[in-house]
C-alpha cells in the first residue's frame, strides 16, 4: 500500500511517500520562506517522478491537519482534496503534533512540540513514549509560553519552531528540565504523518474530504475581524 503524505503546518513543509512493503520510499523537506502554494506541487511532482510512482498508484492521501499555520494547513488540505476527488482514493487526516512527537521515537523524556502561534502564544501538547507507542498526556492547546512552562514538572524534550522565539525563556525558567534536540528534527515530518495514516487506514479511520477542515484550535484572524 502506498501513501502520499503532506505536511504544511509550518514553513518547513514536507512531502513523503510511504509503502508498507518497504517503508519510507522518499521524502522532500524544504525549510525556506517561500509559500507552500509555490513549492508544494513541484515537490510532489519531483518525488513521484524520482520514485517512479504515478499518482494513480497511490492508494491513499494523508495530510497534517493542524494546529499550525492557517494558510499552510489550507493549502495542504486543498491539495489532498484535489487528489482525492481526481483519483477516488481515500484521505486520512493526522493531527500535526501527534506526528511531530513521533519524530523522536522511544524518547526517554516527556516530549513537548511547540509551534509559534503568534500573538505571544504557541500551539503545544505533551507526549510520552510508553512501550512501543506514544501517549498524549496533554491535548493540543494554544497558550502563552509562561503557561506552558508552568505545566513542565519533568525533564522535557522541546521540539519545534517556537524554540526560535521562546527557547531562551524556556531555558531560563525550566533549567535542567529543558532539553533541545539537533536542528534536523526541529520540524514536523511528512514521513511520520504517513506512518500514522497507515495505522489509521488499517483501523478504518478515514476522513470525508467534503467535510474535512483544518484543526485550527483558535479562530483565524479573518474570523475575528469579521465578528468585529
Buried (B, 14 or more C-beta within 10 A) or exposed (E): EBBBBBBBBBBBBBBBBBBBEEEBBBBBBBEEEEEBBEBBBEBBEEBBEEBEBEBEBBBBBBBBBBBBBBBBBBBBBBBBBEBBEEBEBBBBBBBBBBBBBBBBEEBEBBBBBBBBBEEEBBBBBBBBBEEEEBEBEBEBBBBBBEEBBEBBEEEBBBBBBBBEBBBEEBBEBBEEBBBBBEEEBBBBBBBBBBBBBBEBBEEEEBBEBEEBEBBBBBEEEEEEEEEE
